[in-house]
Amino acid sequence: MGPGGGLPTRPRPPPTAPDRPRPPPTAPDRAETLLAWLRLIDEAGLDVPVWCVTSRAVATGPHDTDVDAATAGVWGLGRVAALERPATWAGLIDLPPSPDETTRRRLAAVLTGAAGPEDQIAVRGNSLLGRRLARTVLAPAATSPLSGTVLITGGTGALGGHVARRIAARGTAVLVLVSRHGMEAPGAAELVCELETLGADVRVVAADAADRPAMAFTEFTDYRHRVFSVHDGMIYSMPINLGIICSYFGRALSPTEARALIRTQAPEGLDTGTLEGKAVSSIGRPLYEAFIRNYTAKQWQTDPLELPGETIGRLPVRYTFDSRFSRIPTKDFRSTATRLG
Ligand SMILES: NC(=O)c1ccc[n+]([C@@H]2O[C@H](COP(=O)([O-])OP(=O)(O)OC[C@H]3O[C@@H](n4cnc5c(N)ncnc54)[C@H](OP(=O)(O)O)[C@@H]3O)[C@@H](O)[C@H]2O)c1
């Protein structure tokens, strides 16, 4: 529907199973349905202005707060559509859940352009409300400690780190910072150090927030797995990390220097299909011989030359001082597996 014109040719609705009754869209489906419609309109080459009508997507004030967060996502997508396809995007209109005759008249005024050029409108009673920025009064910052586990996606980024510092300053049981690079993210080691100094128990998890199974793990027991390795009369705390590399080579190395050193010890052209080949190509022969060969032989009762290369992926190698292993989720493994589907 466009403000000035008639109804465009109706595009095909998004495909559904033929004889199956269609359930009402679930929350995430609403934005996906709008996306499907936009794609269909593009595919059909229709050059028509598109309005999107919602209900309970926006709040208009302190007395109008009945918002469905998922429907609000439709407005999020609509604003992206407005930026990306301005020629064919008309706008967003939010109606009360039970539209009456007044609502219908107001809606008609918007669609025919009689209500002016606003493109994000809420119809409430006799009023048409346009989207505006308004000053807000900040509530006093909370200071009481949080309990349980706090998971922060993007936790190693600028804002995530800032949020983590504020939470840590309040005192909390466990902070889980999630980002795709995890401890490899720039500044992650320093951030962890700072948070731990504030008294927080910090875990940095390398995971993609779009990976739902990975996101199912949010609470952990207090159990800390520790592995120590004895080499040449010295005790090292596994897994291989910057601490082990510095101690083993007897030098204080930065992460960059450690990587450069390891690169000189990792010959090219190895068969990385076996655990031994892959391990030597990533950490070099000396560290492999000292810490991996006997360990894997004991752990899997198999010669590392007979283990597949990807098995080494189960043993972390870090260029930070983090020596912690993954923790155990509070739910038992059966329910975890169920959640993973
Ligand atoms: N900084 C501001 O002033 C500001 C203002 C308004 C809005 N924002 C928005 O707020 C968000 C954070 O801003 P920022 O300044 O903190 O950005 P940032 O420093 O780039 O941090 C983004 C964080 O998100 C992580 N990340 C990105 N994609 C991810 C994914 N798929 N799964 C898990 N982690 C992911 C990044 O780490 P990896 O790359 O390792 O995954 C990084 O830790 C952004 O969406 C930004 O647009 C920021």
The ligand as an SDF file (V2000), in Angstrom:
LIG
                    3D

 48 52  0  0  0  0  0  0  0  0999 V2000
   30.7270    2.1200   20.8520 N   0  0  0  0  0  0  0  0  0  0  0  0
   29.6960    2.9320   20.6950 C   0  0  0  0  0  0  0  0  0  0  0  0
   29.7600    4.1330   20.9720 O   0  0  0  0  0  0  0  0  0  0  0  0
   28.3760    2.3910   20.1870 C   0  0  0  0  0  0  0  0  0  0  0  0
   27.2880    3.2450   20.1200 C   0  0  0  0  0  0  0  0  0  0  0  0
   26.0420    2.7490   19.6980 C   0  0  0  0  0  0  0  0  0  0  0  0
   25.9230    1.4300   19.3260 C   0  0  0  0  0  0  0  0  0  0  0  0
   26.9910    0.6190   19.3720 N   0  0  0  0  0  0  0  0  0  0  0  0
   26.7840   -0.7830   19.0040 C   0  0  0  0  0  0  0  0  0  0  0  0
   27.0740   -1.5840   20.1450 O   0  0  0  0  0  0  0  0  0  0  0  0
   27.6880   -2.8110   19.7180 C   0  0  0  0  0  0  0  0  0  0  0  0
   29.0440   -2.9730   20.3990 C   0  0  0  0  0  0  0  0  0  0  0  0
   29.8240   -1.8160   20.0950 O   0  0  0  0  0  0  0  0  0  0  0  0
   31.3670   -1.7690   20.4390 P   0  0  0  0  0  0  0  0  0  0  0  0
   31.8230   -0.3810   20.2280 O   0  0  0  0  0  0  0  0  0  0  0  0
   31.5820   -2.4030   21.7750 O   0  0  0  0  0  0  0  0  0  0  0  0
   31.9430   -2.6850   19.2810 O   0  0  0  0  0  0  0  0  0  0  0  0
   33.2760   -3.5420   19.2750 P   0  0  0  0  0  0  0  0  0  0  0  0
   34.3310   -2.9110   20.1280 O   0  0  0  0  0  0  0  0  0  0  0  0
   33.5950   -3.8060   17.8420 O   0  0  0  0  0  0  0  0  0  0  0  0
   32.8390   -4.8870   19.9740 O   0  0  0  0  0  0  0  0  0  0  0  0
   31.9960   -5.8040   19.3660 C   0  0  0  0  0  0  0  0  0  0  0  0
   32.1570   -7.0910   20.1050 C   0  0  0  0  0  0  0  0  0  0  0  0
   31.2260   -8.0380   19.6270 O   0  0  0  0  0  0  0  0  0  0  0  0
   31.9080   -9.2360   19.2860 C   0  0  0  0  0  0  0  0  0  0  0  0
   31.1570   -9.8870   18.2460 N   0  0  0  0  0  0  0  0  0  0  0  0
   30.8680   -9.4230   17.0060 C   0  0  0  0  0  0  0  0  0  0  0  0
   30.1340  -10.3230   16.3420 N   0  0  0  0  0  0  0  0  0  0  0  0
   29.9690  -11.3790   17.1880 C   0  0  0  0  0  0  0  0  0  0  0  0
   29.3080  -12.6290   17.0790 C   0  0  0  0  0  0  0  0  0  0  0  0
   28.6800  -13.0080   15.9680 N   0  0  0  0  0  0  0  0  0  0  0  0
   29.3120  -13.4830   18.1360 N   0  0  0  0  0  0  0  0  0  0  0  0
   29.9400  -13.1340   19.2810 C   0  0  0  0  0  0  0  0  0  0  0  0
   30.5810  -11.9540   19.4420 N   0  0  0  0  0  0  0  0  0  0  0  0
   30.5890  -11.0910   18.3960 C   0  0  0  0  0  0  0  0  0  0  0  0
   33.3060   -8.7690   18.8770 C   0  0  0  0  0  0  0  0  0  0  0  0
   34.2970   -9.7330   19.0050 O   0  0  0  0  0  0  0  0  0  0  0  0
   34.6650  -10.7910   17.8430 P   0  0  0  0  0  0  0  0  0  0  0  0
   34.9120   -9.9880   16.5980 O   0  0  0  0  0  0  0  0  0  0  0  0
   35.8570  -11.4950   18.3740 O   0  0  0  0  0  0  0  0  0  0  0  0
   33.4930  -11.7070   17.7200 O   0  0  0  0  0  0  0  0  0  0  0  0
   33.5500   -7.6990   19.9230 C   0  0  0  0  0  0  0  0  0  0  0  0
   33.9250   -8.2900   21.1480 O   0  0  0  0  0  0  0  0  0  0  0  0
   27.7980   -2.7070   18.1930 C   0  0  0  0  0  0  0  0  0  0  0  0
   26.6790   -3.3640   17.6420 O   0  0  0  0  0  0  0  0  0  0  0  0
   27.7370   -1.2300   17.9280 C   0  0  0  0  0  0  0  0  0  0  0  0
   27.2420   -0.9720   16.6260 O   0  0  0  0  0  0  0  0  0  0  0  0
   28.2150    1.0690   19.8130 C   0  0  0  0  0  0  0  0  0  0  0  0
  1  2  1  0
  2  3  2  0
  2  4  1  0
  4  5  1  0
  4 48  2  0
  5  6  2  0
  6  7  1  0
  7  8  2  0
  8  9  1  0
  8 48  1  0
  9 10  1  0
  9 46  1  0
 10 11  1  0
 11 12  1  0
 11 44  1  0
 12 13  1  0
 13 14  1  0
 14 15  2  0
 14 16  1  0
 14 17  1  0
 17 18  1  0
 18 19  2  0
 18 20  1  0
 18 21  1  0
 21 22  1  0
 22 23  1  0
 23 24  1  0
 23 42  1  0
 24 25  1  0
 25 26  1  0
 25 36  1  0
 26 27  1  0
 26 35  1  0
 27 28  2  0
 28 29  1  0
 29 30  1  0
 29 35  2  0
 30 31  1  0
 30 32  2  0
 32 33  1  0
 33 34  2  0
 34 35  1  0
 36 37  1  0
 36 42  1  0
 37 38  1  0
 38 39  2  0
 38 40  1  0
 38 41  1  0
 42 43  1  0
 44 45  1  0
 44 46  1  0
 46 47  1  0
M  CHG  2   8   1  16  -1
M  END
$$$$
